[in-house]
Amino acid sequence: MSVGAAMECRIRNDRQSYFALARELAHAQFILADSELSCRLWQDVADRELDVARLLHLLYGGWDVEDDEEMLEADQQFLSLKVV
């Protein structure tokens, strides 16, 4: 596997992790209103050292977290604004 292909694979897996956590958090917070589950999920975010701003953008940006295309657009939007 080339370096570029490996990086693309990592980015895709990373993105899927953010999408999955955003969906779990949305379900815990907005559907179940389960503060204990929400706390555990946010602790998982912290333990994995994920970008909280990126998750907040996905959760509170008005995107449909169940729509892969909307989530991809939202994530690309966020990443294009991020200065490294």
DSSP file with accessible surface (Angstrom, degrees, kcal/mol):
  #  RESIDUE AA STRUCTURE BP1 BP2  ACC     N-H-->O    O-->H-N    N-H-->O    O-->H-N    TCO  KAPPA ALPHA  PHI   PSI    X-CA   Y-CA   Z-CA
    1    1 A M              0   0  181      0, 0.0     2,-0.0     0, 0.0     0, 0.0   0.000 360.0 360.0 360.0 132.4    0.0    0.0    0.0
    2    2 A S     >  -     0   0   75      1,-0.1     4,-2.6     4,-0.0     5,-0.2  -0.265 360.0-109.7 -72.0 164.8    1.4    3.4   -0.9
    3    3 A V  H  > S+     0   0  121      1,-0.2     4,-2.5     2,-0.2     5,-0.2   0.918 120.0  50.6 -61.8 -42.4    1.8    6.2    1.6
    4    4 A G  H  > S+     0   0   51      1,-0.2     4,-2.4     2,-0.2    -1,-0.2   0.913 111.3  47.2 -63.0 -42.0   -1.0    8.1    0.0
    5    5 A A  H  > S+     0   0   45      2,-0.2     4,-2.3     1,-0.2    -1,-0.2   0.901 111.9  50.5 -66.9 -39.5   -3.4    5.1    0.1
    6    6 A A  H  X S+     0   0   44     -4,-2.6     4,-2.3     2,-0.2    -2,-0.2   0.909 111.2  48.8 -64.8 -40.8   -2.5    4.4    3.7
    7    7 A M  H  X S+     0   0  105     -4,-2.5     4,-2.7     2,-0.2    -2,-0.2   0.921 110.6  50.4 -65.6 -42.4   -3.2    8.0    4.7
    8    8 A E  H  X S+     0   0   92     -4,-2.4     4,-2.5     1,-0.2    -2,-0.2   0.913 110.4  50.4 -61.7 -40.3   -6.5    8.0    2.8
    9    9 A C  H  X S+     0   0   38     -4,-2.3     4,-2.5     2,-0.2    -2,-0.2   0.927 111.2  48.3 -63.2 -44.0   -7.5    4.8    4.6
   10   10 A R  H  X S+     0   0  146     -4,-2.3     4,-2.9     2,-0.2     5,-0.2   0.925 111.4  49.8 -63.5 -43.0   -6.6    6.3    8.0
   11   11 A I  H  X S+     0   0   52     -4,-2.7     4,-2.9     2,-0.2    -2,-0.2   0.927 111.2  49.4 -62.4 -43.0   -8.6    9.4    7.3
   12   12 A R  H  X S+     0   0  121     -4,-2.5     4,-2.3     2,-0.2    -2,-0.2   0.928 113.9  45.1 -63.6 -43.8  -11.6    7.3    6.2
   13   13 A N  H  X S+     0   0   98     -4,-2.5     4,-1.8     2,-0.2    -2,-0.2   0.907 113.5  50.6 -65.8 -41.6  -11.4    5.2    9.4
   14   14 A D  H  X S+     0   0   47     -4,-2.9     4,-2.0     2,-0.2    -2,-0.2   0.938 110.4  49.4 -60.3 -46.7  -10.9    8.3   11.6
   15   15 A R  H  X S+     0   0   32     -4,-2.9     4,-2.7     1,-0.2    -2,-0.2   0.917 108.6  52.7 -61.0 -42.7  -13.9   10.0   10.0
   16   16 A Q  H  X S+     0   0   92     -4,-2.3     4,-2.6     1,-0.2    -1,-0.2   0.868 106.6  53.8 -63.4 -34.3  -16.0    6.9   10.6
   17   17 A S  H  X S+     0   0   40     -4,-1.8     4,-2.4     2,-0.2    -1,-0.2   0.927 110.4  46.3 -64.2 -44.4  -15.0    7.0   14.2
   18   18 A Y  H  X S+     0   0   13     -4,-2.0     4,-2.6     2,-0.2    -2,-0.2   0.917 113.2  49.3 -63.5 -43.1  -16.2   10.6   14.5
   19   19 A F  H  X S+     0   0    4     -4,-2.7     4,-2.4     2,-0.2    -2,-0.2   0.925 111.6  48.7 -63.3 -44.1  -19.4    9.9   12.7
   20   20 A A  H  X S+     0   0   42     -4,-2.6     4,-2.5     1,-0.2    -2,-0.2   0.924 113.8  45.9 -63.1 -44.3  -20.2    6.9   14.9
   21   21 A L  H  X S+     0   0    2     -4,-2.4     4,-3.0     2,-0.2     5,-0.2   0.900 110.6  53.2 -67.5 -38.6  -19.5    8.8   18.1
   22   22 A A  H  X S+     0   0    0     -4,-2.6     4,-2.6     2,-0.2    -2,-0.2   0.926 111.2  47.2 -60.7 -41.7  -21.5   11.8   16.9
   23   23 A R  H  X S+     0   0   45     -4,-2.4     4,-2.4     2,-0.2    -2,-0.2   0.918 113.0  48.0 -66.3 -42.7  -24.4    9.4   16.3
   24   24 A E  H  X S+     0   0   99     -4,-2.5     4,-2.6     2,-0.2    -2,-0.2   0.918 113.8  47.3 -63.8 -42.7  -24.1    7.7   19.7
   25   25 A L  H  X S+     0   0    0     -4,-3.0     4,-3.1     2,-0.2     5,-0.4   0.917 111.1  50.9 -65.3 -42.7  -23.9   11.1   21.4
   26   26 A A  H  X>S+     0   0    9     -4,-2.6     4,-2.8    -5,-0.2     5,-0.9   0.924 112.6  47.0 -60.3 -43.7  -26.9   12.4   19.6
   27   27 A H  I  X>S+     0   0   92     -4,-2.4     5,-2.9     3,-0.2     4,-1.0   0.941 115.7  44.6 -63.7 -46.5  -28.9    9.4   20.5
   28   28 A A  I  <5S+     0   0    0     -4,-2.6     6,-2.8     3,-0.2     5,-0.3   0.906 124.3  33.3 -65.2 -42.2  -27.8    9.5   24.2
   29   29 A Q  I  <5S+     0   0   41     -4,-3.1    -2,-0.2     4,-0.2    -3,-0.2   0.911 130.0  26.8 -83.8 -45.2  -28.3   13.2   24.5
   30   30 A F  I  <5S+     0   0  111     -4,-2.8    -3,-0.2    -5,-0.4    -2,-0.1   0.785 130.6  29.7 -95.9 -29.7  -31.3   14.1   22.3
   31   31 A I  I  <<S+     0   0  122     -4,-1.0    -3,-0.2    -5,-0.9    -4,-0.1   0.897 133.6  24.4 -94.6 -54.4  -33.3   10.9   22.1
   32   32 A L  S   <S-     0   0   88     -5,-2.9    -3,-0.2    -6,-0.2    -4,-0.2   0.714  82.6-146.1 -84.3 -23.6  -32.7    9.1   25.4
   33   33 A A        +     0   0   82     -6,-0.4     2,-0.9    -5,-0.3    -4,-0.2   0.901  40.4 161.4  52.2  43.9  -31.8   12.2   27.5
   34   34 A D     >  -     0   0   61     -6,-2.8     4,-2.4     1,-0.2    -1,-0.2  -0.805  23.0-177.2-100.6  97.8  -29.4    9.9   29.3
   35   35 A S  H  > S+     0   0   93     -2,-0.9     4,-2.5     1,-0.2    -1,-0.2   0.859  81.9  54.2 -66.7 -34.4  -26.9   12.0   31.1
   36   36 A E  H  > S+     0   0  128      2,-0.2     4,-2.2     1,-0.2    -1,-0.2   0.944 111.5  44.1 -65.5 -46.3  -24.9    9.0   32.4
   37   37 A L  H  > S+     0   0   40      2,-0.2     4,-2.6     1,-0.2    -2,-0.2   0.917 112.9  52.8 -63.7 -41.8  -24.5    7.5   28.9
   38   38 A S  H  X S+     0   0   13     -4,-2.4     4,-2.7     1,-0.2     5,-0.2   0.925 108.7  49.9 -58.9 -44.8  -23.6   10.9   27.6
   39   39 A C  H  X S+     0   0   89     -4,-2.5     4,-2.2     1,-0.2    -1,-0.2   0.907 110.5  49.8 -61.2 -42.9  -20.9   11.4   30.2
   40   40 A R  H  X S+     0   0  133     -4,-2.2     4,-2.0     2,-0.2    -1,-0.2   0.910 111.8  48.4 -63.3 -41.0  -19.4    8.0   29.4
   41   41 A L  H  X S+     0   0   13     -4,-2.6     4,-2.1     2,-0.2    -2,-0.2   0.920 111.4  48.8 -66.8 -41.8  -19.4    8.8   25.7
   42   42 A W  H  X S+     0   0   64     -4,-2.7     4,-2.3     1,-0.2    -1,-0.2   0.871 109.4  53.8 -66.3 -32.1  -17.7   12.2   26.3
   43   43 A Q  H  X S+     0   0  105     -4,-2.2     4,-3.2    -5,-0.2    -1,-0.2   0.904 106.0  52.8 -66.8 -37.6  -15.2   10.4   28.6
   44   44 A D  H  X S+     0   0   54     -4,-2.0     4,-2.2     2,-0.2    -2,-0.2   0.908 107.1  52.4 -61.7 -41.0  -14.5    8.0   25.7
   45   45 A V  H  <>S+     0   0    1     -4,-2.1     5,-2.3     2,-0.2     4,-0.4   0.942 112.9  44.6 -58.2 -47.0  -13.9   11.1   23.5
   46   46 A A  H ><5S+     0   0   56     -4,-2.3     3,-1.3     1,-0.2    -2,-0.2   0.926 111.8  51.7 -65.4 -44.4  -11.4   12.4   26.0
   47   47 A D  H 3<5S+     0   0  107     -4,-3.2    -1,-0.2     1,-0.3    -2,-0.2   0.851 113.0  45.2 -61.3 -36.0   -9.7    9.1   26.5
   48   48 A R  T 3<5S-     0   0  110     -4,-2.2    -1,-0.3    -5,-0.2    -2,-0.2   0.441 108.9-127.6 -87.0  -1.7   -9.2    8.7   22.8
   49   49 A E  T < 5 +     0   0  176     -3,-1.3    -3,-0.2    -4,-0.4     2,-0.1   0.876  47.2 169.9  55.7  43.5   -8.0   12.3   22.6
   50   50 A L      < -     0   0   23     -5,-2.3     2,-0.8    -6,-0.2    -1,-0.2  -0.449  45.6 -92.1 -81.4 160.0  -10.5   13.1   19.8
   51   51 A D     >  -     0   0   40      1,-0.2     4,-1.8    -2,-0.1     5,-0.2  -0.605  33.7-165.4 -77.1 108.4  -11.1   16.6   18.6
   52   52 A V  H  > S+     0   0   70     -2,-0.8     4,-2.9     1,-0.2     5,-0.2   0.899  87.7  56.1 -63.4 -40.2  -14.1   17.9   20.7
   53   53 A A  H  > S+     0   0   48      1,-0.2     4,-2.3     2,-0.2    -1,-0.2   0.891 105.5  52.3 -60.7 -38.4  -14.6   20.9   18.4
   54   54 A R  H  > S+     0   0   14      2,-0.2     4,-1.9     1,-0.2    -1,-0.2   0.928 111.8  45.3 -64.4 -43.3  -15.0   18.5   15.5
   55   55 A L  H  X S+     0   0    0     -4,-1.8     4,-2.7     2,-0.2    -2,-0.2   0.911 111.6  52.1 -66.8 -41.5  -17.7   16.5   17.3
   56   56 A L  H  X S+     0   0   72     -4,-2.9     4,-3.0     1,-0.2     5,-0.2   0.899 107.7  52.8 -62.0 -38.6  -19.5   19.6   18.5
   57   57 A H  H  X S+     0   0   40     -4,-2.3     4,-1.0    -5,-0.2     6,-0.3   0.919 112.4  44.6 -61.5 -43.6  -19.6   20.8   14.9
   58   58 A L  H  < S+     0   0    0     -4,-1.9     5,-0.3     1,-0.2    -2,-0.2   0.886 119.5  42.1 -68.2 -38.2  -21.1   17.5   13.8
   59   59 A L  H  < S+     0   0   12     -4,-2.7     3,-0.3     1,-0.2    -2,-0.2   0.893 127.2  25.5 -75.9 -43.2  -23.6   17.4   16.7
   60   60 A Y  H  < S+     0   0  129     -4,-3.0    -1,-0.2    -5,-0.2    -2,-0.2   0.276  93.3  92.7-112.3  10.4  -24.8   21.0   16.9
   61   61 A G  S  < S-     0   0   37     -4,-1.0    -1,-0.2    -5,-0.2    -3,-0.1   0.449 102.4-105.5 -84.3   0.3  -24.3   22.3   13.3
   62   62 A G  S    S+     0   0   72      1,-0.3     2,-0.2    -3,-0.3    -2,-0.1   0.630  73.1 143.8  86.7  14.9  -27.8   21.4   12.3
   63   63 A W        -     0   0   54     -5,-0.3     2,-0.9    -6,-0.3    -1,-0.3  -0.539  60.0-113.6 -85.8 152.9  -26.7   18.3   10.3
   64   64 A D    >   -     0   0   79     -2,-0.2     3,-1.9     1,-0.2     7,-0.3  -0.777  25.7-158.7 -83.3 106.3  -28.7   15.1   10.1
   65   65 A V  T 3  S+     0   0   19     -2,-0.9    -1,-0.2     1,-0.3   -42,-0.1   0.675  89.2  57.8 -65.7 -14.0  -26.4   12.8   11.9
   66   66 A E  T 3  S+     0   0  129      1,-0.1     2,-0.8   -43,-0.1    -1,-0.3   0.558  88.5  85.3 -90.2  -7.5  -28.0    9.8   10.2
   67   67 A D    <>  -     0   0   57     -3,-1.9     4,-2.5     1,-0.2     5,-0.2  -0.836  62.4-162.6-100.3 108.6  -27.3   11.1    6.7
   68   68 A D  H  > S+     0   0   99     -2,-0.8     4,-2.5     1,-0.2     5,-0.2   0.865  89.8  52.2 -58.2 -39.1  -23.8   10.0    5.6
   69   69 A E  H  > S+     0   0  160      2,-0.2     4,-2.4     1,-0.2    -1,-0.2   0.918 111.1  46.2 -66.3 -43.5  -23.7   12.6    2.8
   70   70 A E  H  > S+     0   0   68      2,-0.2     4,-2.7     1,-0.2    -2,-0.2   0.905 113.5  49.6 -63.8 -42.2  -24.6   15.5    5.2
   71   71 A M  H  X S+     0   0    0     -4,-2.5     4,-2.8    -7,-0.3     5,-0.2   0.913 110.5  50.0 -64.3 -41.0  -22.1   14.3    7.8
   72   72 A L  H  X S+     0   0   62     -4,-2.5     4,-2.8    -5,-0.2     5,-0.2   0.936 112.4  47.4 -62.5 -45.1  -19.3   14.0    5.1
   73   73 A E  H  X S+     0   0  119     -4,-2.4     4,-2.4     1,-0.2    -2,-0.2   0.927 113.6  48.0 -62.0 -44.4  -20.1   17.6    3.9
   74   74 A A  H  X S+     0   0    0     -4,-2.7     4,-2.5     2,-0.2    -2,-0.2   0.913 113.0  47.8 -63.0 -43.0  -20.1   18.9    7.5
   75   75 A D  H  X S+     0   0    0     -4,-2.8     4,-2.9     2,-0.2     5,-0.2   0.926 111.9  48.7 -67.3 -42.2  -16.9   17.2    8.3
   76   76 A Q  H  X S+     0   0  103     -4,-2.8     4,-2.1    -5,-0.2    -1,-0.2   0.902 110.8  52.2 -63.6 -38.8  -15.1   18.4    5.2
   77   77 A Q  H  X S+     0   0   81     -4,-2.4     4,-1.1    -5,-0.2    -2,-0.2   0.939 111.6  46.1 -60.2 -47.5  -16.4   21.9    6.0
   78   78 A F  H >X S+     0   0   28     -4,-2.5     4,-1.1     1,-0.2     3,-0.7   0.941 113.0  48.8 -61.6 -47.8  -15.0   21.7    9.5
   79   79 A L  H 3< S+     0   0   62     -4,-2.9     3,-0.2     1,-0.2    -1,-0.2   0.835 106.7  56.4 -65.7 -30.2  -11.6   20.3    8.3
   80   80 A S  H 3< S+     0   0   93     -4,-2.1    -1,-0.2     1,-0.2    -2,-0.2   0.788 108.5  48.1 -72.6 -23.2  -11.2   22.9    5.6
   81   81 A L  H << S+     0   0  123     -4,-1.1     2,-0.3    -3,-0.7    -1,-0.2   0.687  90.0 101.0 -85.5 -20.2  -11.6   25.7    8.3
   82   82 A K     <  -     0   0   96     -4,-1.1     2,-0.5    -3,-0.2    -3,-0.0  -0.513  63.8-147.9 -74.0 127.0   -9.1   24.1   10.7
   83   83 A V              0   0  138     -2,-0.3    -2,-0.1     0, 0.0    -1,-0.0  -0.833 360.0 360.0 -96.0 125.3   -5.6   25.6   10.6
   84   84 A V              0   0  180     -2,-0.5     0, 0.0     0, 0.0     0, 0.0  -0.706 360.0 360.0 -97.6 360.0   -2.9   23.1   11.3
